Amino acid sequence: QYYLNDLIKKRSLLTDSIVLNRNDEYRNIPKNAVKENDTVPYFYLPDINGDFYSSNSFKGKIIYINFWATWCKPCLVSIPEKNLLIEKFKDSDNVVFLNICVLSEKDTWEKTVTERKLNGINLFANKNWSDILIQKYNVSEYPTYFLVQDSRIIKPYCDGPKNIEDDIALILNRIIK
């Protein structure tokens, strides 16, 4: 009996360890959250140059969406990791990295993107769009990531830049074949 209880305890610790190490942004996913295979909620947002992008602008591409805010310390700390991930896929036309800034001031966003050299497509959501996107994507923590393909959510609330590379590569290999 003692050995069985000890084994169950060790297995539980190991499982917890694997989950925590696999998903560095592990979070409790709300009940009304977007789910795998849901259609991507619509958006129409400007980038830093004033060009507008919608959720329909990237048909046929793998999209790694990052919801972040300028006041969010984990968001700012993860910028170098995001840039490394983007660098790894720079030769692929099939992968798009979207950074959607919410709940922030536009001037602060522009300054942060420029000074910290955040790569990818940087979109700004004003107060109205922030409220809409936070509700539709059910974002309650920052940063929050989604993996999308063909206007469908493949992995909702997915791993951060440290742990998502294999998932993107796997999907990319399916597209190329």
N, C-alpha and C positions, 0 to 999 in steps of 0.2 A: 504494500500500500504506500509506504514512504517513497519508494522509488518511482511509482506511478505519479504521485503528486509532484515530486521533484522534476520529473520529465515534463509534465504539463506546464509547470512554472517556467522551465527553461525554454520550452517551445513558444510560450506566450512572449517571453522577453525577446527571443530571436525574431518572431514575426513582427513585433513592434519595432525592433531595430531595422528590419528590412524596409518596412513601410516608411519610417522616418528618414532613412538614408535614400530611398528611392524618390521620395517626393519632398524636396527641401522646403516647399511652400505648403506643406500639408495643412488642410483646413477642413472644418465641418461644412459640408455642402448643404445649403438650405433645401427644403422640400420643394419649393416652387422654382428651383433653379432650372436653367436651360439644360437639356440633356443631349446625350449623344444622338446624332442624326437629326436634331432639330434644325430648322432653317435659321440661318444667321439673321438676327434682328437688323433691320435697316438702319443705316446712318448716312449722313452726307456732311462731311467735315473738311475744313481747309487744312492744308499743310503749311509749313513755315513760309512758303513762297506765295501763298494765297491761292494755290490751285486746289480745287475741290475733288474729293474722292468719295465714292459711295461704297456700300457693301457689295454692289454689283460690279465694281471696277476691276475685280481680280478673278474673273471667271477662269476656271481651269487651273488655278494656282493653289498651292498649299500656302495658307496664311497663318502665321503665328501672331496672334493679337495679344498685346500687352496693355492692360489698363493700369495707368499709373497717375501719380499726382506729384507736383513739384515740392510739396511739403512732406512727402513720405520718405523717411530715411531709408527703409529697405529698398524702395524704388531707386533711389539715387545710388545706393551702394551696389545695386545689381547692374548698373549701366556698363561697366567694363566687361562683365560676363555676357551681357547681351551683344556687345560689340564683337566679342570673340566668336560667339555663335554665328552672328551675321557674316563675319569674315570667313568662317568655314564653308558657308553656302554661297559665297559671292559669285561663283561661276555658274550657278544654276538660275536660269530664268523662270523656273517653276516654283520658287519659294519667295514669299513676300513677308517682310517683317514690319508689322504695323504697331506703332506706339501711340496709343490714344490717351491723351492727357485729359483728365477730368478734374472738376472741383478746384481749379487753379486760376490764377490771373494770367491773361495772355502775355503780358510783358515778362513776367517771371518765367513762363513756359519758354518763350523765345530765348531768353537769356540762358536758361538751363540747358536747352537743346544745343545751343551754340557753344557755350563754355565747356560743357561736359562731352561735347562731340558725340551725341547720341545718334548712332547710325540707324538706317531703316527709314521707313516713311513715317514721319512725325505729324500726327493729326491733333488738332485742338478742338475740344468740345466746350463750348461756352456753357453758361449756367443752365440754359434750357436743354441743350443736347446732353449735358452731363446727367441731369435728372432723368432724361429719357433712357439713356444708355445704362445707367446704374440700375434702373428698374427692369428694363428688358433683359439685360444680361445677368441681373441679380448679383451685382458686384457689391460686396460688403467689406472686403479687405483689399489691401494694395501691397504689392502688385498682384494682379490676377491675370492669368493667361488662358487663352483658348487656342486650340488647333483646329483649323477649318480647311475644308476642301470642297470645291464645287458647291459653294453656298450652303454647305451643311457643316454642322459642328461635329468634328471627329472625336475630339477630346476636350470636354468642358472642364474648366478649373484644373488645367493640366500643370505639369511640372514647369519650374522656372528654367532659365537658360542653362543652368549647370547640368540638368538631367534630361533635357528634351531632345538632344541631338540625335540619339538613336531612333526615336520615334519619327522625327522628320526624315531621316535617311531611309527608313523603312518605307514610308509612304512615297517618297521620291523614287525609290527603286521600283515600286509598283507602277508608277506613272511612266517611267522610262521603258519598262519592258513591254 
